[in-house]
């Protein structure tokens, strides 16, 4: 009996060690503690399996948007009693992101929350998921023809116009500028750039000389910024509507002969941009709170999966601490206007 008991204990220990090893190698998964209840659920379904799939893992912006610690998408799912897993590839390409989407479907996902690298490449898989009854919500970057809802960080027109207005103020309404974008296929980037071009019509002395693409990769963004400056040595400003691109552009300018001559603005996180505000390379830039974006996407997805809302314009729901939101045209929910950061307020924010 003693030998049998020891064998049972040893077998249990092996199983526990194996389970812990497998858990350490998997994507980040969290759920509400069993039996704890979910005070924010409000009659919504609980126990849903939700996969949060950013363009890539490891980028600060998406870490903030997705993680439980920051109050992002996983935190929203936890508050509603769901199981939340963040997973993706390590490059902002459809070839890297697509396997994560496919794996989530295979694992029995009820909800996919996706920032789309390329809508054309992802759509067949997302449409197949929707055909199986899986709720598909995009956030940050849209795939308009293959999702139920899109949670937009801000009005695309407002983002594009405000970035041009920020740049115009900083270069005194005159001079050549360039844009350092993310991927050429990114729907959010292209929408913002479209509205930037419209807004530039208000500033006839500002000329957009080139758009280059850093693919949300620091090395690539650095290289294309260097190339932009070499090709247009008299450029006065760079707009980077990407949190990776703006840091790369600011680093290049800060460490070159262009410091003091070229202004960098765009979309970035306060923590990553504080030193460039301090050294004058980027006096002003803007962003929303990425954690709020992810949190809102989680609530929108669970409400939709629970059939508490549809994607018809005018449907409303409450997103916990963020308050009430309404589905707008094109099945889109807007978080709100971006915040402008400068030396006057940047130290008040930590994300």
Secondary structure, DSSP 8 states (H G I E B T S, - for coil): -HHHHHHHHHHHHHHHHHHHHHHHHS-EEEE--TT---TT-TT---S-EEEEE-SSSS-HHHHHHH-TTTTSHHHHHHHTT-EEEE---SSSSHHHHHHHHHHHHHTT-SEEEE--S-HHHHHHHHHHHHHTT-EEEEESS--TTS-SEEEESS-HHHHHHHHHHHHHHHTTT-EEEEEEES-TT-HHHHHHHHHHHHHHTT-TTEEEEEEEE-TT-HHHHHHHHHHHHHH-TT--EEEE-SHHHHHHHHHHHHTSTTTTT-EEEEB--HHHHHHHHHTTS-S-EEE--HHHHHHHHHHHHHHHHTTS--SSTT-EEE-GGG-EEE-BGGGEEE----EEE-TTTGGG---
